[in-house]
Amino acid sequence: MASKKPVVDFRQAQEDLRSTLRQGMLDAATRLLTEEGPAALTVRRVADAVNCSTTLLYSLFGGKDGLANELYLEGFARLKAEFETAAAQATKKADKEGLGPLLLHARVYHQYAKRNPSYYMVMFGDAIAGFVPPVESRKTAWESLAVLIDTFEHCMERGALPRSNPTAAARLLWAAMHGAVSLELKGYYLKTERADELFDAAVNAVLRSLQMEPAPARG
């Protein structure tokens, strides 16, 4: 009995092509962003990079904001992956002691920002004029720091830090790291070593404040 010829699923083929085109455009946008900076991230440049019409890009992303949102999410996904790698490294005995895991996460954050300045500015700055991340995207971005929250909780469980709210602690450390990094990326520090010193000082100041036992409430 002759075997039946496979049936072509037209809808699936269309979806596969759509997915391929979409990923190709994202790859092109990432390349423009990292090689030339946010100013190069225009609908026309991305469309030209993959040899397609701007109409198709609008169809796939809904315009520049849709493309910017994908890059925003990609930046946080990359940061999350690096945090997870740091958490795995922190399982080593040398990194488990004291505040070692938190200092490791701080180094990862700093290095990520310095290696990916254009992505960082899309994630936290005004790199793409007029772009405001949707609420759902901002929730996803915050999830990128879940590993840092877990690390704070583990440090508190081991007694390296007094018991407090690990989420609030992670937010405080994030604010300090972001402030120092933003000033560095915008060129406010004239010497690289001074930027490194100030970042480390900001991180250590937050961790020292968290090591202090909260004052007892007055009756």
ABEGO torsion letter per residue (X at the ends): XBBBBBBBBAAAAAAAAAAAAAAAAAAAAAAAAAAAEAAABBAAAAAAAAGBBAAAAAAAAGEAAAAAAAAAAAAAAAAAAAAAAAAAAAABAAAABEAAAAAAAAAAAAAAAAABAAAAAAAABAABBGBBBBAAAAAAAAAAAAAAAAAAAAAAAAGABBBBBAAAAAAAAAAAAAAAAAAAAAGABABAAAAAAAAAAAAAAAAAAAABBBBBBBX
